[in-house]
């Protein structure tokens, strides 16, 4: 099924089994009556700064704080210690924090959502990478989001480990979506063939001993070469984004719709190509769903902000 709104000419076809053909990009509203995502209009791009700290060696994953304006949480890929970095939008390092009771086998993603059983927010760190598809178990580490801006130092609180397994064998994945309100998990696998699988975890498993078997929730096809490398959910939960090396795909979530449910519908393609970034494996969507932040791997990578034109709707 071809994606119908905000499409780049060089984007691969995206399809979801069992869905109807979406309307063309000239339609103001999407099937089901929701407005077309603002991110699927032509986006302006601005380099807000560069990440100069030597601690940022191979960034993978990014999340925008809901409680601390301008704070972007990120971490390095496999081979680094178990630590998270807090960046300012201009790329300045605000904090480097060890994460006790965790290990970085292959950290690929980070998200922010309500802390399980708490009143504040938590960081959800996805140790979900598996290039050779050999891991019998993956994990998500959950820690209360550190507060304090430039005064943050040392370490986070000890991490809670959520042990996970797939129902059908090992998979490589780099995208972890977390419902910001319920804490429900969705993992999207990485495939250069373009057909990703979606697996979900119940927030009720938080705090339980043992390993949770993920549920298989379907698949989506973004086209050959469009391997999913990161994902993000806006603070309200209304906007959902997955990215590949070349494009960002955007969904508007309906009221009471699960993350798996929204991914069963066809997305539209964000109005800016990402291929010039290089190896981009991080994306964070703003709270209002009108801007994306990205950073790529490499030395002194730029932080980019892609934004929709005009003011947000009242």
QUIQUISUL-V161644 format. One line per field, one symbol per residue. phi: phi as a letter, one per 40 degrees, with the letter a starting at -180 (. if undefined). psi: psi as a letter, one per 30 degrees, with the letter a starting at -180 (. if undefined). burial: + if it has 9 or more other C-alpha atoms within 8 Angstrom, else -. A space follows every 10 residues. Layout:
BEGIN
phi->???
psi->???
burial->???
END
This chain:
BEGIN
phi->.ccbbgcccc cccbabdgbc ccccccccbc dggcccddcc ccbcbbccib cccccccaca gaacccbbdg cbcaaccdgc ccabbbbccc gcccabbcbc gaabcacbaa abadcdgbbb cbcbbccbca dcfbccabab cbbdccbhgc ccagaccdcc bbcbbccbgc acabbbbbcc bcgcbbbbcb accgbcbbbb bcccccgccg bcccccbhab bbhdgcccba aabcdcgcbb bbbbcbabbb bcccdgcccc cccccccbcd cacbcccgcc baabccccgb abbbabchcf cccbbbbccg cccc
psi->kkkfkhkkeg klkklkkgll klllffkfll kffllkkefg lkkkkkjfak jfkffieikj kkkkkffjkg kkkallalfl lillkkklfg fkkfkjkljl hlkieikflk lklkkkgafa llkjkjifki eghfkfkalk kkkkkklgbf fklclllkkk kjklllfhlk lkkfkkkkkf efgkkkkklk kfffjkkkkl kkfffkfkla kkklkkgalk jflkfikkfl lkklefgekk kklafflkkk kkklkgklee eefflkllkk hklffffbij hkkkkleggg lkklklllkh kkkkjkkkll lll.
burial->+-++++++-- ++++++--+- -++-+----+ ---+-++-++ ++++--++++ ++---+++++ ++++++---- ++++++++-- -+++++++++ ++++++++++ -+-+-+++++ +++++----- ++++++++++ ------++++ +++++---+- -+--++-+++ ++++++---+ ++++++++++ --++++++++ ++++++++++ +-+-+----- ++++++++++ ++++++++++ ++++++++++ ++++++++++ +++-----++ -+++-+++++ ++++--++-+ ++++++++++ +++++++--+ ++++++++-- ----
END
